Amino acid sequence: MTDSPTKKQTQTQSHAQPRSQQNEQQSDRLHRYVFNELDCRGELVQINQSLNQIFENHQYPQPVKRLLAELMVATALLTATLKFEGDISVQLQGDGPVSYAVINGNNKLELRGLAKLQGEIVNEDLHSLIGHGHMVITITPDKGERYQGIVQLEGDNLAQCIEAYFKQSEQLETKLWMACELSPENNKAAALFLQILPANTTRSEEDFQHLTALSGTVKDEELLHLDANTLLTRLYHQENPTIYPSQAVSFKCGCSREKTEAALASMVKSELLEQVESQGVINVDCQFCQSRFAFDMAAIKKLPG
């Protein structure tokens, strides 16, 4: 499932652009690049507006906002790394005060997310929030079979859990760096991703360690506030990676009155009629964006069945 271009492929792909031609906006974009001579690839994602939209109409505590921000950039990286066209869901499930956190999206990097709380938030580390739990990555391609990977939350943070996922499912060494900046007015998150290509050579391991050392010098402030061209030049000015055109990351809920009607139509109509008769209206709220769809008696009677 992993998209692993060879050196020859990367050097000849016509859509690749030299670093000097990369001049795209920093906010809400994902950048992919390949180190042609080092059997490694990387990604950089920076989000702002889409993250604010996920938080809109929700009153999440600060630690939960940070968890969802990290989960959002991790999902964007996974979506760009795993080769598929379709939908992706990255879930955290556990017995802690955050029983469930999820980011849903697709290969177009259209994302939405939410968290469900069941207890008081005391500490903000991953295990204090989720408790004993696991991460579930589900990929539903437009064509082909559905794939699901499950890993226990054994790392100290979400980045280590993602690294463990690739080690377990793809047998690929992976490193991930994340940063968040949260406030009531504005929220930002970013992540840097590095992965060895499946060349299975000693040289690849050495190259990966070299790039890991360079990448590890990145500061949170740089991840969050430098444009991609400046940041990648600072980190890898001698390695000169091939950088591909960036991809926009956006919030898209996908809920609609039509989809809600279809869901209601699958229910027992007589029970819906009884409910609307007693309440006057049936309100259906979207858990992701908090949009409300109201159905009165006339709307329920129009449903098939």
Buried (B, 14 or more C-beta within 10 A) or exposed (E): BBEBBBBEEBEEEEEBBEBEEBEBEBBBBBBBBBBBEBBBBBBBBBBBBBBBBBBEEBEBBEBBBBBBBBBBBBBBBBBBBBEBEBBBBBBBBBEBBBBBBBBBBBBEBBBBBBBEBEEEBEEBEBBBBBBEBBBBBBBBBEEEEEBEBBBEBEBEBBBBBBBBBBEEBBEBBBBBBBBBBBEEEEBBBBBBBBBBBEBEEEEBBEBBEBBBEBBEEBEEEBBBBBBBBEBBBBBBEEBBBBBBEBBBBBBBBEBEEEEBBEEBBEEEBEEBBEBBEEEEEBEBEBEBBEBEBEBEBEBBEEBEE
